[in-house]
């Protein structure tokens, strides 16, 4: 998700995981270089990993920031 022009908000790269840790989602974002798809965007980028555990019915989230 890239914010509209002239808005001082970071872009978001979101990866969802089912029965895997949120860290795994962040690792996949970095390993597959998903932020490269936002090359035209010059601001900061938030990497968001969201996990859902089927057994506990709980969501977890991890957020990392890439400063450009």
N, CA, C and O atoms as a Maestro MAE file, in Angstrom:
{
 s_m_m2io_version
 :::
 2.0.0
}

f_m_ct {
 s_m_title
 :::
 protein
 m_atom[272] {
  # First column is atom index #
  i_m_mmod_type
  r_m_x_coord
  r_m_y_coord
  r_m_z_coord
  i_m_residue_number
  s_m_chain_name
  s_m_pdb_residue_name
  s_m_pdb_atom_name
  i_m_atomic_number
  :::
  1 25 0.845 -1.154 0.000 1 A "UNK " " N  " 7
  2 3 0.000 0.000 0.000 1 A "UNK " " CA " 6
  3 2 0.901 1.230 0.000 1 A "UNK " " C  " 6
  4 15 1.747 1.392 0.879 1 A "UNK " " O  " 8
  5 25 0.713 2.073 -0.972 2 A "UNK " " N  " 7
  6 3 1.505 3.294 -1.071 2 A "UNK " " CA " 6
  7 2 0.574 4.475 -0.818 2 A "UNK " " C  " 6
  8 15 -0.482 4.573 -1.442 2 A "UNK " " O  " 8
  9 25 0.958 5.384 0.102 3 A "UNK " " N  " 7
  10 3 0.081 6.518 0.383 3 A "UNK " " CA " 6
  11 2 -0.020 7.473 -0.802 3 A "UNK " " C  " 6
  12 15 0.844 7.494 -1.678 3 A "UNK " " O  " 8
  13 25 -1.088 8.258 -0.810 4 A "UNK " " N  " 7
  14 3 -1.254 9.271 -1.856 4 A "UNK " " CA " 6
  15 2 -0.109 10.259 -1.813 4 A "UNK " " C  " 6
  16 15 0.548 10.421 -0.785 4 A "UNK " " O  " 8
  17 25 0.124 10.910 -2.921 5 A "UNK " " N  " 7
  18 3 1.175 11.935 -2.981 5 A "UNK " " CA " 6
  19 2 0.859 13.052 -1.990 5 A "UNK " " C  " 6
  20 15 -0.301 13.319 -1.677 5 A "UNK " " O  " 8
  21 25 1.908 13.689 -1.509 6 A "UNK " " N  " 7
  22 3 1.803 14.804 -0.566 6 A "UNK " " CA " 6
  23 2 1.198 14.402 0.778 6 A "UNK " " C  " 6
  24 15 0.639 15.241 1.484 6 A "UNK " " O  " 8
  25 25 1.309 13.119 1.134 7 A "UNK " " N  " 7
  26 3 0.853 12.636 2.435 7 A "UNK " " CA " 6
  27 2 2.076 12.077 3.147 7 A "UNK " " C  " 6
  28 15 2.806 11.257 2.588 7 A "UNK " " O  " 8
  29 25 2.296 12.515 4.363 8 A "UNK " " N  " 7
  30 3 3.502 12.087 5.083 8 A "UNK " " CA " 6
  31 2 3.235 10.835 5.923 8 A "UNK " " C  " 6
  32 15 3.388 10.852 7.144 8 A "UNK " " O  " 8
  33 25 2.843 9.772 5.267 9 A "UNK " " N  " 7
  34 3 2.614 8.477 5.900 9 A "UNK " " CA " 6
  35 2 3.515 7.449 5.232 9 A "UNK " " C  " 6
  36 15 3.829 7.583 4.050 9 A "UNK " " O  " 8
  37 25 3.940 6.416 5.975 10 A "UNK " " N  " 7
  38 3 4.784 5.393 5.355 10 A "UNK " " CA " 6
  39 2 3.973 4.453 4.458 10 A "UNK " " C  " 6
  40 15 2.766 4.293 4.639 10 A "UNK " " O  " 8
  41 25 4.649 3.840 3.496 11 A "UNK " " N  " 7
  42 3 4.040 2.779 2.688 11 A "UNK " " CA " 6
  43 2 4.001 1.514 3.552 11 A "UNK " " C  " 6
  44 15 4.757 1.393 4.516 11 A "UNK " " O  " 8
  45 25 3.126 0.584 3.206 12 A "UNK " " N  " 7
  46 3 2.996 -0.668 3.953 12 A "UNK " " CA " 6
  47 2 3.200 -1.861 3.031 12 A "UNK " " C  " 6
  48 15 2.677 -1.897 1.917 12 A "UNK " " O  " 8
  49 25 3.961 -2.829 3.506 13 A "UNK " " N  " 7
  50 3 4.051 -4.128 2.853 13 A "UNK " " CA " 6
  51 2 3.536 -5.119 3.887 13 A "UNK " " C  " 6
  52 15 4.120 -5.254 4.963 13 A "UNK " " O  " 8
  53 25 2.451 -5.810 3.570 14 A "UNK " " N  " 7
  54 3 1.780 -6.677 4.537 14 A "UNK " " CA " 6
  55 2 1.822 -8.119 4.051 14 A "UNK " " C  " 6
  56 15 1.519 -8.413 2.895 14 A "UNK " " O  " 8
  57 25 2.206 -9.013 4.963 15 A "UNK " " N  " 7
  58 3 2.206 -10.452 4.681 15 A "UNK " " CA " 6
  59 2 1.395 -11.132 5.782 15 A "UNK " " C  " 6
  60 15 1.629 -10.902 6.968 15 A "UNK " " O  " 8
  61 25 0.445 -11.969 5.378 16 A "UNK " " N  " 7
  62 3 -0.398 -12.698 6.318 16 A "UNK " " CA " 6
  63 2 0.049 -14.150 6.378 16 A "UNK " " C  " 6
  64 15 0.373 -14.751 5.353 16 A "UNK " " O  " 8
  65 25 0.064 -14.711 7.585 17 A "UNK " " N  " 7
  66 3 0.441 -16.109 7.781 17 A "UNK " " CA " 6
  67 2 -0.624 -16.818 8.603 17 A "UNK " " C  " 6
  68 15 -1.270 -16.216 9.460 17 A "UNK " " O  " 8
  69 25 -0.796 -18.101 8.329 18 A "UNK " " N  " 7
  70 3 -1.746 -18.952 9.025 18 A "UNK " " CA " 6
  71 2 -0.958 -20.050 9.717 18 A "UNK " " C  " 6
  72 15 -0.294 -20.851 9.058 18 A "UNK " " O  " 8
  73 25 -1.027 -20.093 11.043 19 A "UNK " " N  " 7
  74 3 -0.311 -21.094 11.849 19 A "UNK " " CA " 6
  75 2 1.206 -21.028 11.715 19 A "UNK " " C  " 6
  76 15 1.887 -22.044 11.857 19 A "UNK " " O  " 8
  77 25 1.730 -19.851 11.445 20 A "UNK " " N  " 7
  78 3 3.173 -19.597 11.436 20 A "UNK " " CA " 6
  79 2 3.399 -18.281 12.172 20 A "UNK " " C  " 6
  80 15 2.517 -17.421 12.170 20 A "UNK " " O  " 8
  81 25 4.547 -18.106 12.795 21 A "UNK " " N  " 7
  82 3 4.822 -16.869 13.533 21 A "UNK " " CA " 6
  83 2 4.854 -15.634 12.634 21 A "UNK " " C  " 6
  84 15 5.166 -15.726 11.446 21 A "UNK " " O  " 8
  85 25 4.531 -14.498 13.207 22 A "UNK " " N  " 7
  86 3 4.581 -13.224 12.472 22 A "UNK " " CA " 6
  87 2 6.007 -12.951 11.986 22 A "UNK " " C  " 6
  88 15 6.191 -12.319 10.946 22 A "UNK " " O  " 8
  89 25 7.017 -13.420 12.726 23 A "UNK " " N  " 7
  90 3 8.410 -13.265 12.294 23 A "UNK " " CA " 6
  91 2 8.651 -13.918 10.941 23 A "UNK " " C  " 6
  92 15 9.430 -13.412 10.133 23 A "UNK " " O  " 8
  93 25 7.984 -15.044 10.694 24 A "UNK " " N  " 7
  94 3 8.109 -15.741 9.416 24 A "UNK " " CA " 6
  95 2 7.606 -14.860 8.278 24 A "UNK " " C  " 6
  96 15 8.184 -14.846 7.191 24 A "UNK " " O  " 8
  97 25 6.535 -14.132 8.534 25 A "UNK " " N  " 7
  98 3 5.995 -13.227 7.513 25 A "UNK " " CA " 6
  99 2 6.986 -12.109 7.204 25 A "UNK " " C  " 6
  100 15 7.204 -11.782 6.037 25 A "UNK " " O  " 8
  101 25 7.588 -11.519 8.238 26 A "UNK " " N  " 7
  102 3 8.585 -10.454 8.036 26 A "UNK " " CA " 6
  103 2 9.785 -11.005 7.273 26 A "UNK " " C  " 6
  104 15 10.296 -10.353 6.362 26 A "UNK " " O  " 8
  105 25 10.236 -12.201 7.642 27 A "UNK " " N  " 7
  106 3 11.367 -12.828 6.944 27 A "UNK " " CA " 6
  107 2 11.053 -13.034 5.460 27 A "UNK " " C  " 6
  108 15 11.919 -12.817 4.612 27 A "UNK " " O  " 8
  109 25 9.828 -13.450 5.140 28 A "UNK " " N  " 7
  110 3 9.447 -13.656 3.748 28 A "UNK " " CA " 6
  111 2 9.442 -12.336 2.982 28 A "UNK " " C  " 6
  112 15 9.895 -12.277 1.839 28 A "UNK " " O  " 8
  113 25 8.934 -11.287 3.604 29 A "UNK " " N  " 7
  114 3 8.933 -9.965 2.959 29 A "UNK " " CA " 6
  115 2 10.355 -9.568 2.585 29 A "UNK " " C  " 6
  116 15 10.606 -9.097 1.475 29 A "UNK " " O  " 8
  117 25 11.278 -9.762 3.514 30 A "UNK " " N  " 7
  118 3 12.673 -9.373 3.275 30 A "UNK " " CA " 6
  119 2 13.347 -10.308 2.269 30 A "UNK " " C  " 6
  120 15 14.052 -9.846 1.371 30 A "UNK " " O  " 8
  121 25 13.137 -11.611 2.413 31 A "UNK " " N  " 7
  122 3 13.782 -12.600 1.547 31 A "UNK " " CA " 6
  123 2 13.353 -12.446 0.085 31 A "UNK " " C  " 6
  124 15 14.175 -12.556 -0.824 31 A "UNK " " O  " 8
  125 25 12.074 -12.192 -0.129 32 A "UNK " " N  " 7
  126 3 11.562 -12.048 -1.501 32 A "UNK " " CA " 6
  127 2 11.599 -10.602 -1.982 32 A "UNK " " C  " 6
  128 15 11.125 -10.294 -3.076 32 A "UNK " " O  " 8
  129 25 12.159 -9.724 -1.169 33 A "UNK " " N  " 7
  130 3 12.368 -8.312 -1.511 33 A "UNK " " CA " 6
  131 2 11.091 -7.626 -2.001 33 A "UNK " " C  " 6
  132 15 11.102 -6.918 -3.008 33 A "UNK " " O  " 8
  133 25 10.004 -7.845 -1.282 34 A "UNK " " N  " 7
  134 3 8.742 -7.194 -1.638 34 A "UNK " " CA " 6
  135 2 8.843 -5.665 -1.654 34 A "UNK " " C  " 6
  136 15 8.193 -5.035 -2.489 34 A "UNK " " O  " 8
  137 25 9.629 -5.043 -0.768 35 A "UNK " " N  " 7
  138 3 9.728 -3.571 -0.823 35 A "UNK " " CA " 6
  139 2 10.269 -3.042 -2.151 35 A "UNK " " C  " 6
  140 15 10.056 -1.871 -2.466 35 A "UNK " " O  " 8
  141 25 10.958 -3.861 -2.934 36 A "UNK " " N  " 7
  142 3 11.467 -3.409 -4.234 36 A "UNK " " CA " 6
  143 2 10.326 -3.009 -5.164 36 A "UNK " " C  " 6
  144 15 10.525 -2.214 -6.082 36 A "UNK " " O  " 8
  145 25 9.137 -3.553 -4.933 37 A "UNK " " N  " 7
  146 3 7.976 -3.207 -5.759 37 A "UNK " " CA " 6
  147 2 7.480 -1.792 -5.486 37 A "UNK " " C  " 6
  148 15 6.615 -1.284 -6.200 37 A "UNK " " O  " 8
  149 25 8.026 -1.161 -4.458 38 A "UNK " " N  " 7
  150 3 7.662 0.219 -4.137 38 A "UNK " " CA " 6
  151 2 8.812 1.160 -4.479 38 A "UNK " " C  " 6
  152 15 8.955 2.212 -3.856 38 A "UNK " " O  " 8
  153 25 9.617 0.801 -5.443 39 A "UNK " " N  " 7
  154 3 10.823 1.563 -5.779 39 A "UNK " " CA " 6
  155 2 10.526 3.020 -6.103 39 A "UNK " " C  " 6
  156 15 11.353 3.890 -5.830 39 A "UNK " " O  " 8
  157 25 9.358 3.303 -6.681 40 A "UNK " " N  " 7
  158 3 9.030 4.685 -7.022 40 A "UNK " " CA " 6
  159 2 8.669 5.520 -5.790 40 A "UNK " " C  " 6
  160 15 8.569 6.744 -5.876 40 A "UNK " " O  " 8
  161 25 8.474 4.863 -4.655 41 A "UNK " " N  " 7
  162 3 8.119 5.553 -3.418 41 A "UNK " " CA " 6
  163 2 9.390 5.877 -2.643 41 A "UNK " " C  " 6
  164 15 10.211 4.990 -2.411 41 A "UNK " " O  " 8
  165 25 9.563 7.126 -2.240 42 A "UNK " " N  " 7
  166 3 10.813 7.550 -1.610 42 A "UNK " " CA " 6
  167 2 10.741 7.627 -0.093 42 A "UNK " " C  " 6
  168 15 11.759 7.893 0.546 42 A "UNK " " O  " 8
  169 25 9.582 7.406 0.502 43 A "UNK " " N  " 7
  170 3 9.447 7.528 1.949 43 A "UNK " " CA " 6
  171 2 9.761 6.242 2.682 43 A "UNK " " C  " 6
  172 15 10.226 5.266 2.093 43 A "UNK " " O  " 8
  173 25 9.495 6.260 3.994 44 A "UNK " " N  " 7
  174 3 9.698 5.078 4.826 44 A "UNK " " CA " 6
  175 2 8.685 3.996 4.449 44 A "UNK " " C  " 6
  176 15 7.614 4.278 3.911 44 A "UNK " " O  " 8
  177 25 9.059 2.746 4.751 45 A "UNK " " N  " 7
  178 3 8.186 1.612 4.473 45 A "UNK " " CA " 6
  179 2 8.060 0.791 5.750 45 A "UNK " " C  " 6
  180 15 9.058 0.471 6.397 45 A "UNK " " O  " 8
  181 25 6.823 0.453 6.105 46 A "UNK " " N  " 7
  182 3 6.581 -0.435 7.232 46 A "UNK " " CA " 6
  183 2 6.353 -1.841 6.704 46 A "UNK " " C  " 6
  184 15 5.538 -2.049 5.806 46 A "UNK " " O  " 8
  185 25 7.074 -2.805 7.264 47 A "UNK " " N  " 7
  186 3 6.885 -4.217 6.947 47 A "UNK " " CA " 6
  187 2 6.004 -4.795 8.038 47 A "UNK " " C  " 6
  188 15 6.376 -4.767 9.211 47 A "UNK " " O  " 8
  189 25 4.852 -5.316 7.675 48 A "UNK " " N  " 7
  190 3 3.871 -5.786 8.647 48 A "UNK " " CA " 6
  191 2 3.643 -7.278 8.448 48 A "UNK " " C  " 6
  192 15 3.196 -7.715 7.387 48 A "UNK " " O  " 8
  193 25 3.957 -8.050 9.479 49 A "UNK " " N  " 7
  194 3 3.693 -9.483 9.467 49 A "UNK " " CA " 6
  195 2 2.561 -9.779 10.426 49 A "UNK " " C  " 6
  196 15 2.638 -9.439 11.607 49 A "UNK " " O  " 8
  197 25 1.509 -10.411 9.929 50 A "UNK " " N  " 7
  198 3 0.347 -10.739 10.753 50 A "UNK " " CA " 6
  199 2 0.146 -12.243 10.707 50 A "UNK " " C  " 6
  200 15 0.148 -12.850 9.636 50 A "UNK " " O  " 8
  201 25 -0.027 -12.839 11.887 51 A "UNK " " N  " 7
  202 3 -0.186 -14.281 11.992 51 A "UNK " " CA " 6
  203 2 -1.493 -14.606 12.709 51 A "UNK " " C  " 6
  204 15 -1.898 -13.912 13.641 51 A "UNK " " O  " 8
  205 25 -2.139 -15.670 12.258 52 A "UNK " " N  " 7
  206 3 -3.342 -16.179 12.913 52 A "UNK " " CA " 6
  207 2 -3.079 -17.614 13.322 52 A "UNK " " C  " 6
  208 15 -2.700 -18.446 12.497 52 A "UNK " " O  " 8
  209 25 -3.281 -17.902 14.600 53 A "UNK " " N  " 7
  210 3 -3.098 -19.251 15.126 53 A "UNK " " CA " 6
  211 2 -4.472 -19.917 15.223 53 A "UNK " " C  " 6
  212 15 -5.319 -19.494 16.010 53 A "UNK " " O  " 8
  213 25 -4.683 -20.952 14.424 54 A "UNK " " N  " 7
  214 3 -5.984 -21.628 14.373 54 A "UNK " " CA " 6
  215 2 -6.356 -22.255 15.710 54 A "UNK " " C  " 6
  216 15 -7.526 -22.258 16.095 54 A "UNK " " O  " 8
  217 25 -5.367 -22.785 16.413 55 A "UNK " " N  " 7
  218 3 -5.640 -23.471 17.676 55 A "UNK " " CA " 6
  219 2 -6.068 -22.510 18.777 55 A "UNK " " C  " 6
  220 15 -7.048 -22.760 19.479 55 A "UNK " " O  " 8
  221 25 -5.334 -21.415 18.927 56 A "UNK " " N  " 7
  222 3 -5.635 -20.466 20.008 56 A "UNK " " CA " 6
  223 2 -6.603 -19.368 19.576 56 A "UNK " " C  " 6
  224 15 -7.126 -18.632 20.413 56 A "UNK " " O  " 8
  225 25 -6.842 -19.257 18.266 57 A "UNK " " N  " 7
  226 3 -7.711 -18.213 17.699 57 A "UNK " " CA " 6
  227 2 -7.167 -16.805 17.973 57 A "UNK " " C  " 6
  228 15 -7.930 -15.845 18.073 57 A "UNK " " O  " 8
  229 25 -5.844 -16.697 18.092 58 A "UNK " " N  " 7
  230 3 -5.191 -15.425 18.386 58 A "UNK " " CA " 6
  231 2 -4.434 -14.901 17.164 58 A "UNK " " C  " 6
  232 15 -3.897 -15.667 16.364 58 A "UNK " " O  " 8
  233 25 -4.410 -13.590 17.051 59 A "UNK " " N  " 7
  234 3 -3.614 -12.925 16.022 59 A "UNK " " CA " 6
  235 2 -2.385 -12.324 16.673 59 A "UNK " " C  " 6
  236 15 -2.454 -11.848 17.807 59 A "UNK " " O  " 8
  237 25 -1.266 -12.338 15.975 60 A "UNK " " N  " 7
  238 3 -0.076 -11.622 16.413 60 A "UNK " " CA " 6
  239 2 0.401 -10.771 15.247 60 A "UNK " " C  " 6
  240 15 0.125 -11.056 14.082 60 A "UNK " " O  " 8
  241 25 1.118 -9.728 15.596 61 A "UNK " " N  " 7
  242 3 1.587 -8.800 14.570 61 A "UNK " " CA " 6
  243 2 2.987 -8.346 14.922 61 A "UNK " " C  " 6
  244 15 3.301 -8.109 16.089 61 A "UNK " " O  " 8
  245 25 3.832 -8.225 13.901 62 A "UNK " " N  " 7
  246 3 5.170 -7.681 14.059 62 A "UNK " " CA " 6
  247 2 5.351 -6.620 12.984 62 A "UNK " " C  " 6
  248 15 4.942 -6.803 11.837 62 A "UNK " " O  " 8
  249 25 5.966 -5.514 13.368 63 A "UNK " " N  " 7
  250 3 6.181 -4.409 12.432 63 A "UNK " " CA " 6
  251 2 7.653 -4.018 12.447 63 A "UNK " " C  " 6
  252 15 8.228 -3.785 13.510 63 A "UNK " " O  " 8
  253 25 8.264 -3.948 11.261 64 A "UNK " " N  " 7
  254 3 9.623 -3.442 11.090 64 A "UNK " " CA " 6
  255 2 9.541 -2.224 10.184 64 A "UNK " " C  " 6
  256 15 8.581 -2.066 9.430 64 A "UNK " " O  " 8
  257 25 10.550 -1.363 10.259 65 A "UNK " " N  " 7
  258 3 10.563 -0.147 9.438 65 A "UNK " " CA " 6
  259 2 11.825 -0.142 8.573 65 A "UNK " " C  " 6
  260 15 12.915 -0.482 9.034 65 A "UNK " " O  " 8
  261 25 11.650 0.253 7.308 66 A "UNK " " N  " 7
  262 3 12.770 0.498 6.411 66 A "UNK " " CA " 6
  263 2 12.801 1.998 6.165 66 A "UNK " " C  " 6
  264 15 11.833 2.586 5.682 66 A "UNK " " O  " 8
  265 25 13.925 2.603 6.503 67 A "UNK " " N  " 7
  266 3 14.069 4.040 6.270 67 A "UNK " " CA " 6
  267 2 14.754 4.254 4.925 67 A "UNK " " C  " 6
  268 15 15.799 3.667 4.645 67 A "UNK " " O  " 8
  269 25 14.156 5.095 4.109 68 A "UNK " " N  " 7
  270 3 14.764 5.402 2.800 68 A "UNK " " CA " 6
  271 2 15.206 6.828 2.762 68 A "UNK " " C  " 6
  272 15 15.741 7.282 1.750 68 A "UNK " " O  " 8
  :::
 }
 m_bond[271] {
  # First column is bond index #
  i_m_from
  i_m_to
  i_m_order
  :::
  1 1 2 1
  2 2 3 1
  3 3 4 2
  4 3 5 1
  5 5 6 1
  6 6 7 1
  7 7 8 2
  8 7 9 1
  9 9 10 1
  10 10 11 1
  11 11 12 2
  12 11 13 1
  13 13 14 1
  14 14 15 1
  15 15 16 2
  16 15 17 1
  17 17 18 1
  18 18 19 1
  19 19 20 2
  20 19 21 1
  21 21 22 1
  22 22 23 1
  23 23 24 2
  24 23 25 1
  25 25 26 1
  26 26 27 1
  27 27 28 2
  28 27 29 1
  29 29 30 1
  30 30 31 1
  31 31 32 2
  32 31 33 1
  33 33 34 1
  34 34 35 1
  35 35 36 2
  36 35 37 1
  37 37 38 1
  38 38 39 1
  39 39 40 2
  40 39 41 1
  41 41 42 1
  42 42 43 1
  43 43 44 2
  44 43 45 1
  45 45 46 1
  46 46 47 1
  47 47 48 2
  48 47 49 1
  49 49 50 1
  50 50 51 1
  51 51 52 2
  52 51 53 1
  53 53 54 1
  54 54 55 1
  55 55 56 2
  56 55 57 1
  57 57 58 1
  58 58 59 1
  59 59 60 2
  60 59 61 1
  61 61 62 1
  62 62 63 1
  63 63 64 2
  64 63 65 1
  65 65 66 1
  66 66 67 1
  67 67 68 2
  68 67 69 1
  69 69 70 1
  70 70 71 1
  71 71 72 2
  72 71 73 1
  73 73 74 1
  74 74 75 1
  75 75 76 2
  76 75 77 1
  77 77 78 1
  78 78 79 1
  79 79 80 2
  80 79 81 1
  81 81 82 1
  82 82 83 1
  83 83 84 2
  84 83 85 1
  85 85 86 1
  86 86 87 1
  87 87 88 2
  88 87 89 1
  89 89 90 1
  90 90 91 1
  91 91 92 2
  92 91 93 1
  93 93 94 1
  94 94 95 1
  95 95 96 2
  96 95 97 1
  97 97 98 1
  98 98 99 1
  99 99 100 2
  100 99 101 1
  101 101 102 1
  102 102 103 1
  103 103 104 2
  104 103 105 1
  105 105 106 1
  106 106 107 1
  107 107 108 2
  108 107 109 1
  109 109 110 1
  110 110 111 1
  111 111 112 2
  112 111 113 1
  113 113 114 1
  114 114 115 1
  115 115 116 2
  116 115 117 1
  117 117 118 1
  118 118 119 1
  119 119 120 2
  120 119 121 1
  121 121 122 1
  122 122 123 1
  123 123 124 2
  124 123 125 1
  125 125 126 1
  126 126 127 1
  127 127 128 2
  128 127 129 1
  129 129 130 1
  130 130 131 1
  131 131 132 2
  132 131 133 1
  133 133 134 1
  134 134 135 1
  135 135 136 2
  136 135 137 1
  137 137 138 1
  138 138 139 1
  139 139 140 2
  140 139 141 1
  141 141 142 1
  142 142 143 1
  143 143 144 2
  144 143 145 1
  145 145 146 1
  146 146 147 1
  147 147 148 2
  148 147 149 1
  149 149 150 1
  150 150 151 1
  151 151 152 2
  152 151 153 1
  153 153 154 1
  154 154 155 1
  155 155 156 2
  156 155 157 1
  157 157 158 1
  158 158 159 1
  159 159 160 2
  160 159 161 1
  161 161 162 1
  162 162 163 1
  163 163 164 2
  164 163 165 1
  165 165 166 1
  166 166 167 1
  167 167 168 2
  168 167 169 1
  169 169 170 1
  170 170 171 1
  171 171 172 2
  172 171 173 1
  173 173 174 1
  174 174 175 1
  175 175 176 2
  176 175 177 1
  177 177 178 1
  178 178 179 1
  179 179 180 2
  180 179 181 1
  181 181 182 1
  182 182 183 1
  183 183 184 2
  184 183 185 1
  185 185 186 1
  186 186 187 1
  187 187 188 2
  188 187 189 1
  189 189 190 1
  190 190 191 1
  191 191 192 2
  192 191 193 1
  193 193 194 1
  194 194 195 1
  195 195 196 2
  196 195 197 1
  197 197 198 1
  198 198 199 1
  199 199 200 2
  200 199 201 1
  201 201 202 1
  202 202 203 1
  203 203 204 2
  204 203 205 1
  205 205 206 1
  206 206 207 1
  207 207 208 2
  208 207 209 1
  209 209 210 1
  210 210 211 1
  211 211 212 2
  212 211 213 1
  213 213 214 1
  214 214 215 1
  215 215 216 2
  216 215 217 1
  217 217 218 1
  218 218 219 1
  219 219 220 2
  220 219 221 1
  221 221 222 1
  222 222 223 1
  223 223 224 2
  224 223 225 1
  225 225 226 1
  226 226 227 1
  227 227 228 2
  228 227 229 1
  229 229 230 1
  230 230 231 1
  231 231 232 2
  232 231 233 1
  233 233 234 1
  234 234 235 1
  235 235 236 2
  236 235 237 1
  237 237 238 1
  238 238 239 1
  239 239 240 2
  240 239 241 1
  241 241 242 1
  242 242 243 1
  243 243 244 2
  244 243 245 1
  245 245 246 1
  246 246 247 1
  247 247 248 2
  248 247 249 1
  249 249 250 1
  250 250 251 1
  251 251 252 2
  252 251 253 1
  253 253 254 1
  254 254 255 1
  255 255 256 2
  256 255 257 1
  257 257 258 1
  258 258 259 1
  259 259 260 2
  260 259 261 1
  261 261 262 1
  262 262 263 1
  263 263 264 2
  264 263 265 1
  265 265 266 1
  266 266 267 1
  267 267 268 2
  268 267 269 1
  269 269 270 1
  270 270 271 1
  271 271 272 2
  :::
 }
}
